[in-house]
Amino acid sequence: MAPRPFLRETVRHGAAPAALVLLLTTALAGAGLALPWALGRTLDLLLGEDRSAAGPWLALCAALTGATVLLGALDGLVTATATARTTAWIRARVLGHVLAAGPRTTIAEGDLVARLVGNAAQAGPVPATLAATLAGVLTPVGGLVALALTDGWTALALLAGMPVLALLLKVFVRRSGDVGTAYLRAQGEIAGRLTEAVEGARTIAAAGTAERDAARILAPLPELSRQGYRMWRVTGRSTAQASALLPLLQLLVLAVAGLRLADGALSVGGMLAAWRYAVLATATGTLVGQLNGLVRGRAAADRLAEALAPPALAYGTRQLPDGPGSLEFRGVRTGPLDDIDLYIPGGSVAAVVGRSGSGKSALAAVAGRLTDPDQGTVLLDGVPLPELSRQHLRREVGHAFARPALLGATIGGTIAFGVDEPDPARITAAARAACADDFVRRLPLGYDTPCEQAPMSGGEAQRLGLARAFAHCGRLLILDDATSSLDSATELKVSRALLDELTPGTRLIVAHRVTTAARADLVIWLDGGGVRALAPHTELWRLPEYRAVFAGEAA
């Protein structure tokens, strides 16, 4: 999705509350424009002979002043509410798309968080600010028109300086837009590097590279500082120029109005009204602030739109027929793999082996449709995966990973996390099969222990990830290096559970250990961008090249 369409989508979403903001801001501008006229008329009556006639006009001035205060308060409330709702929608929209796109998302985690938090907060006010800006134009334009109706000569004096003011606004919008985009880019880069460092804090500590990594994280800081100073300079210069120009224009109008008063062409009240309308016609401070907000919001929306660029997976409506879980790859090209044709019989255990970078995880990802291949089709029991509904696919295909994310609020909730929530008995059985039940029961509250109160080793976290996969096990279970942190004895127990205790189905296991491959029915040997062999481990073990795949691996 291109940046500008997302900005338009944001504006459309916030159109209803923005229309209310437009209405309130327009009414506020109308009350503000009527007040100088009422004040001028009241002053003329008070200076005249019949002062009693000024009473209703005083009441009108009081009413207009009260309306201005009330409308301003309502406008602030509606604007804040609209901004909060639009910001929440932006975050839900972008996060939902990122999760739906899955591994296709290439934005660093820290940078993505910065966009969802900071950039969404800057893009959220755009619909309400746009409405306020449209209505805000009424104040200077209306002030100029009212000034012309009050006295044409004073309006001409003001018009003489308006081109300079318009030029200042144009330059400000262009420069602040460029600076804002560069500032947000540097900010996101720092956030991305910081998140990477936090995740690898133990590695950094063990390597003794804290100072070097701190320098790497903060390397974009000079650019951030430079753009920040540029932003302040642009804003300060524009403010200073406007502060010098606007009083001069107002004084010019006041001087011409004074001359008109001396000639008898303008009353004292008319002079007051002319001066107030000149102030309103040159009241660009609020307008500049709104334009600045729109520029920042547009830059933020551009960065958010980048997160929407990878297409989300589209799902069909079909369900799988009864079957054992046969898995087929037809002409699949993904990552380092090219033109993969492969058939895995239903109910079999297939180990995927190969050297680092051979495409094992890429094959596992397309097998369970975490992503789609660049070319070709993957079928489960004869049905192309894209034709299945999302819920049906996720019920039938389970995954376990090397570094599982513990997303539940409690340990039991982590195991139950999925499309359907299994009952407690199934959760316990899955934990027992994954060799996690013993250490979970030793926790203070057992399965009800909050995750943040249960520090775990890598192996314990992997066992919980396996338990979650086992609890949602359908006809296809994919383990992507999901036993790498387990000791050999535990890995053996888990392997036996895969064969004997779980619901019958197909098991696709990315294997690094020779023992894992040896227990599989079939071995898929990946090499050189394709499948070099599909055969039992005992047959392949005769080949020196196959044995070399496991050189240095734990047995």
Disulfide bonds with the S-S distance in Angstrom:
none
